[in-house]
Amino acid sequence: MKQGVLTDSEISAMIDAGAISATAPFDPGQIQPASLDLRLGTVAFRVRASFLTGRARTVADRLNDFKMHEIDLTQGAVLEKGCVYVVPLLERLTLPQGTTGAASAKSSIGRLDLLTRIITDNGHEFDRVPDGYDGPLYVEICPQSFSVIAQTGQMLNQIIFRRGQTVISDNELATLHAKSPIVSGDAVISGGLGFSVDLKPETGTLVGYRAKPHAGVIDLAKLAHYDPADYWEEVRTNTGWIILDPGAFYILVSREAIVIPPDHAAEMAPYIAMVGEFRVHYAGFFDPGFGWAEAGGTGSRGVLEVRCHEAPFVLEHGQIVGRLVYEKMTQAPKTLYGREIKSNYQGQGLKLSKHFSAP
């Protein structure tokens, strides 16, 4: 069988074959071009601390050790900032041998500074499902900047499925760029496609947003509802640099416009401490068709979800802050991001999550 990231049609076939099952009927909108959206179950467990199960234990075992109380999600419930929750998902997996999974927060969830990570039985990594896994899925939720109202059936995370070697080499990436440009400007290729931060916008001085420390609750079901001014401070500069404050969360944007061709997907790689004391992303997957002209993108910039760590850090315009790792698909999917499916961030620039009204 061909190696690569599985497509929407292959995910549908996995559902039909029982490799992906659920305790509630699947929503057709769950299947994306290269991923499956995962739904919250009926209960959240407030736990004392984040955990991984380890190779010899299940999540249920660990919940017996660490849970404090249960919260009914069927009518919606508040998950409080600074607390840790574990929620069983409606989906479970019985993966065939040779197939692995990798999960990530959805774009809107990362932009809310809502830390969500998938955990499995006998697991030693977050957001990774091992080859041939047979068992339930859980999501750990830790609101960082805002308390939220969450409800059964909501989709906070997504999962892709990989068969064999999927990552393309730097030489293959350079060839892809030469054939059809995947980034505006010069391509910086080293362990993937490098991207930098835009702190010199073409118009005005607005370069980003910083989360306010004592904002109100956000209902995840309400879209285009909240006034950004109640939750975010504008970050402006006319110098081409800003100073990141330790512990603060920022929404910034890449200088480059990015393209993901139809037969590829991409993952934003974790930050490298050598480039500075900050984390660059929470939501990491880019579907086939993101930024692709024929899917209405004409190059879309990447929104950067940035948290500064131990020390104040000067971030300058054009500074490389991360990289995109491109992966081959087994084939082009039936649907593309921004064309056949509703896509909130196609053609985007600097943009908050879909829960906020236009500033």
matplotlib code that plots the C-alpha trace (Angstrom):
import matplotlib.pyplot as plt

x = [0.0, 1.2, 3.0, 1.8, -0.8, -4.3, -6.9, -10.6, -11.8, -9.4, -10.6, -14.2, -13.1, -11.6, -14.9, -16.7, -14.3, -14.6, -11.0, -12.5, -15.7, -17.7, -20.5, -22.5, -23.2, -20.4, -21.0, -20.1, -18.3, -15.8, -13.9, -11.4, -9.2, -6.4, -7.8, -10.7, -12.1, -12.6, -15.6, -15.8, -17.7, -20.2, -18.1, -14.9, -12.7, -11.0, -7.5, -4.7, -2.1, -1.3, -0.1, 0.9, -0.1, 3.2, 3.5, 1.8, -1.2, -4.5, -6.0, -8.7, -6.0, -4.5, -7.9, -8.4, -5.2, -5.6, -9.3, -10.9, -14.4, -16.6, -18.3, -21.3, -20.7, -24.0, -25.5, -22.2, -20.0, -17.2, -13.6, -11.7, -8.4, -5.4, -7.1, -6.5, -9.3, -9.4, -12.3, -13.1, -13.7, -16.7, -14.2, -12.0, -9.5, -8.6, -5.8, -4.4, -0.8, 1.4, -0.9, -0.2, -2.0, -0.9, -3.2, -3.3, -5.6, -7.8, -6.8, -9.5, -8.7, -5.0, -5.8, -7.7, -4.6, -6.5, -3.9, -5.5, -3.5, -4.6, -3.6, -4.0, -3.7, -0.2, 1.1, 4.4, 3.8, 1.1, -0.7, 0.8, -1.1, 1.2, 1.1, -1.9, -3.4, -6.6, -8.3, -10.1, -9.0, -9.0, -8.2, -6.4, -7.7, -5.9, -7.3, -4.3, -5.7, -9.5, -12.0, -14.3, -17.7, -17.4, -20.1, -20.5, -19.9, -17.7, -14.5, -11.4, -8.8, -8.1, -6.1, -4.2, -3.3, 0.1, 1.2, 4.9, 7.4, 5.5, 8.0, 9.7, 13.4, 14.8, 15.8, 12.2, 10.9, 13.2, 12.0, 8.4, 9.0, 10.8, 7.9, 5.1, 6.2, 5.1, 6.1, 6.4, 9.9, 13.0, 12.5, 14.5, 14.8, 16.5, 14.7, 11.5, 10.4, 11.5, 9.1, 9.5, 7.4, 5.9, 6.5, 6.4, 2.9, 2.3, -0.3, -0.5, 1.3, -0.8, 1.3, -0.6, -2.7, -1.9, -4.3, -5.7, -4.9, -8.4, -10.9, -14.3, -15.4, -15.7, -18.5, -17.0, -20.4, -20.7, -19.1, -18.3, -19.8, -17.2, -15.7, -11.9, -11.3, -12.7, -10.1, -7.2, -4.8, -3.5, 0.3, 1.6, 5.1, 6.8, 10.3, 10.1, 10.5, 8.6, 9.5, 7.7, 6.8, 7.3, 4.0, 2.1, 0.3, 0.4, -1.3, 1.2, 1.5, 4.1, 5.8, 5.6, 2.5, 2.4, 1.0, 0.1, -0.4, -3.3, -1.1, 0.7, 0.0, 2.2, 2.8, 4.3, 7.2, 7.7, 9.9, 13.6, 15.0, 18.0, 16.0, 14.6, 12.7, 9.2, 6.8, 5.5, 2.4, -0.4, -2.3, 0.1, -1.6, -2.1, -4.5, -4.0, -5.1, -4.2, -3.1, -3.5, -4.8, -7.2, -8.8, -9.2, -6.0, -3.4, -1.0, -2.2, -0.1, 0.4, -1.0, 1.6, 0.4, 3.3, 4.0, 7.1, 8.9, 11.4, 12.9, 11.7, 12.7, 13.1, 11.4, 12.4, 10.8, 11.9, 13.3, 13.0, 10.6, 9.8, 9.4, 6.8, 7.5, 5.9, 4.4, 3.2, -0.3, -1.1, -3.1, -4.8, -8.0, -11.5, -12.0, -9.5, -9.2, -11.0, -12.8, -15.3, -15.3, -16.0, -12.6, -12.4, -8.8, -8.2, -6.4, -5.9, -3.6, -3.5, -6.7, -8.2, -10.2, -13.7, -15.3, -14.6, -16.3, -14.2, -12.1]
y = [0.0, 3.5, 5.4, 8.8, 10.8, 9.2, 11.2, 11.9, 8.9, 6.6, 8.0, 7.3, 3.7, 3.3, 4.3, 1.8, -1.0, -0.2, 1.0, 4.2, 3.8, 6.1, 6.0, 8.5, 8.7, 10.4, 14.0, 14.3, 17.5, 15.7, 14.4, 17.0, 16.7, 14.9, 14.6, 13.7, 16.0, 14.5, 15.1, 15.7, 13.0, 13.4, 14.0, 15.9, 14.8, 17.5, 16.1, 17.2, 17.3, 16.5, 13.0, 10.4, 6.8, 5.0, 1.7, -0.5, 1.6, 2.9, 6.4, 4.9, 3.7, 7.2, 8.8, 6.7, 8.1, 11.8, 12.7, 15.2, 15.4, 14.8, 17.5, 16.8, 18.2, 17.3, 20.8, 22.6, 23.4, 25.9, 24.6, 27.1, 28.8, 27.2, 23.8, 20.5, 18.3, 14.9, 14.2, 10.8, 11.3, 9.8, 8.2, 5.2, 3.5, 0.0, 0.9, -1.7, -2.6, -0.1, 2.9, 5.5, 8.7, 12.2, 14.8, 18.5, 21.2, 22.8, 26.3, 28.1, 26.3, 27.1, 30.8, 30.8, 29.6, 26.4, 23.7, 20.4, 17.2, 13.7, 10.9, 7.1, 4.0, 2.7, 6.0, 7.8, 10.8, 13.4, 13.7, 10.5, 7.2, 4.2, 1.7, -0.6, 1.1, -0.5, 1.5, 4.7, 8.3, 11.0, 14.7, 16.7, 20.3, 23.1, 26.6, 29.0, 32.5, 32.2, 30.0, 28.3, 26.7, 23.3, 20.8, 17.2, 16.8, 19.9, 19.4, 20.8, 18.4, 16.7, 13.6, 12.6, 9.0, 8.1, 5.0, 4.5, 7.3, 10.5, 13.4, 14.6, 15.5, 19.0, 18.2, 17.0, 20.2, 22.4, 20.5, 21.1, 24.8, 25.1, 23.4, 25.5, 28.0, 27.0, 30.2, 33.9, 35.2, 33.1, 29.6, 28.9, 25.1, 23.3, 20.4, 21.8, 25.2, 28.0, 30.9, 34.2, 36.8, 39.9, 43.0, 45.5, 45.4, 47.1, 49.4, 50.7, 49.5, 46.7, 43.5, 41.3, 40.8, 39.9, 38.1, 40.1, 38.4, 38.7, 38.4, 36.7, 33.2, 32.2, 29.9, 27.7, 27.4, 31.2, 32.3, 35.9, 36.8, 38.4, 41.9, 41.4, 44.5, 42.6, 39.8, 41.2, 44.1, 45.3, 45.0, 47.8, 48.8, 51.1, 49.9, 46.4, 44.7, 43.9, 42.6, 39.4, 39.3, 36.0, 34.1, 36.2, 34.8, 36.5, 36.1, 37.2, 36.3, 35.0, 37.3, 34.6, 33.5, 29.7, 27.2, 23.5, 21.7, 19.3, 16.2, 17.3, 18.2, 20.0, 20.2, 23.1, 21.7, 22.5, 25.5, 25.0, 26.6, 27.8, 30.4, 32.0, 31.3, 31.0, 28.5, 29.2, 27.1, 25.1, 24.1, 22.4, 20.8, 22.4, 20.6, 20.1, 23.2, 25.7, 28.9, 27.2, 29.6, 27.2, 26.6, 30.4, 30.9, 32.6, 32.1, 32.3, 33.5, 31.4, 32.7, 32.2, 31.4, 32.5, 32.1, 33.5, 31.5, 32.4, 35.7, 38.7, 38.3, 40.7, 39.5, 41.2, 41.5, 38.7, 36.6, 32.8, 31.4, 28.0, 25.6, 23.7, 20.0, 18.9, 15.4, 13.5, 12.3, 8.8, 10.7, 14.0, 14.1, 14.5, 17.8, 20.7, 23.2, 26.3, 24.9, 22.1, 22.6, 25.7, 27.0, 29.9, 30.8, 30.5, 33.6, 34.8, 37.4, 38.4, 37.0, 36.0, 32.8, 32.6, 33.2, 37.0, 39.6, 41.5, 44.1]
z = [0.0, -0.8, 2.0, 3.0, 5.0, 4.5, 2.6, 3.4, 1.3, 3.1, 6.5, 5.4, 4.5, 8.0, 9.5, 7.3, 8.3, 12.0, 12.4, 13.6, 15.7, 17.9, 20.6, 18.5, 14.8, 12.8, 11.6, 7.9, 8.7, 10.9, 7.9, 6.6, 3.5, 5.5, 9.0, 11.3, 13.8, 17.3, 19.5, 23.3, 25.2, 28.0, 31.0, 32.0, 34.9, 36.8, 37.7, 40.0, 37.3, 33.7, 33.1, 30.6, 31.2, 30.5, 28.8, 31.4, 32.4, 31.0, 31.2, 33.5, 35.8, 36.0, 36.5, 39.6, 40.9, 40.0, 39.4, 41.8, 40.5, 37.4, 35.3, 33.1, 29.6, 28.0, 28.7, 28.6, 31.5, 32.5, 32.3, 34.4, 33.5, 35.1, 35.8, 34.1, 32.7, 31.0, 28.7, 27.1, 23.4, 21.4, 19.0, 19.5, 17.2, 16.1, 13.8, 11.3, 11.5, 9.7, 10.5, 13.2, 14.3, 15.1, 16.7, 17.1, 18.4, 15.7, 14.6, 16.6, 19.7, 19.5, 19.0, 22.3, 24.1, 25.0, 25.5, 24.3, 23.9, 23.0, 25.4, 24.9, 27.0, 27.4, 25.9, 26.5, 24.2, 23.9, 20.5, 19.1, 18.5, 18.0, 15.2, 15.4, 18.5, 19.7, 22.4, 23.5, 23.0, 25.6, 25.5, 28.2, 28.3, 30.2, 29.5, 29.7, 29.1, 29.2, 30.9, 28.4, 28.2, 26.5, 25.5, 24.4, 20.6, 20.2, 18.1, 19.7, 18.2, 14.9, 14.0, 10.9, 10.0, 8.5, 6.7, 6.5, 5.8, 5.0, 5.5, 2.3, 2.2, 1.9, -1.7, -2.5, -0.8, -3.0, -6.1, -5.1, -4.6, -7.9, -9.7, -8.0, -5.3, -1.8, -0.1, -1.0, -1.3, -1.0, 0.4, 3.5, 3.5, 6.3, 8.1, 6.5, 5.3, 7.6, 8.3, 10.0, 11.9, 10.4, 12.5, 9.7, 8.2, 4.9, 6.4, 10.0, 13.1, 14.3, 14.4, 16.8, 19.9, 23.5, 25.8, 28.7, 32.0, 33.6, 30.8, 31.0, 30.0, 26.3, 25.1, 22.4, 20.7, 20.1, 16.8, 15.8, 19.2, 21.4, 21.2, 20.8, 23.0, 26.0, 25.7, 23.8, 23.9, 20.5, 19.9, 17.8, 16.8, 14.3, 15.1, 13.6, 17.0, 20.1, 23.6, 24.6, 28.3, 30.2, 30.6, 28.1, 25.1, 21.7, 18.3, 15.6, 11.9, 9.6, 7.1, 4.4, 2.5, 2.5, 0.0, 0.7, -2.7, -3.0, -2.8, 0.4, 4.0, 6.5, 10.2, 12.0, 13.9, 17.6, 18.5, 19.0, 22.2, 20.3, 18.4, 21.6, 24.8, 23.4, 22.0, 18.5, 18.0, 19.5, 16.4, 14.0, 10.9, 7.5, 5.2, 1.4, -0.4, 2.3, 0.5, -2.9, -5.5, -7.1, -3.7, -3.1, -1.1, -3.4, -0.5, 3.1, 6.0, 9.1, 12.4, 15.2, 18.7, 20.8, 24.5, 26.0, 28.7, 31.3, 30.2, 28.3, 24.7, 21.8, 18.6, 15.4, 12.0, 9.7, 12.5, 11.8, 14.4, 13.2, 10.3, 8.3, 7.7, 4.4, 4.1, 1.0, 0.8, -0.4, -3.2, -3.6, -1.4, -2.8, -1.0, -0.5, 2.3, 1.3, -1.8, -1.2, 2.6, 4.7, 5.8, 8.2, 7.6, 3.9, 2.6, 6.1, 7.5, 11.2, 12.5, 15.9, 16.4, 14.8, 18.2, 18.0, 15.9, 13.3, 15.2]

ax = plt.figure().add_subplot(projection="3d")
ax.plot(x, y, z, "-o")
ax.set_aspect("equal")
plt.show()
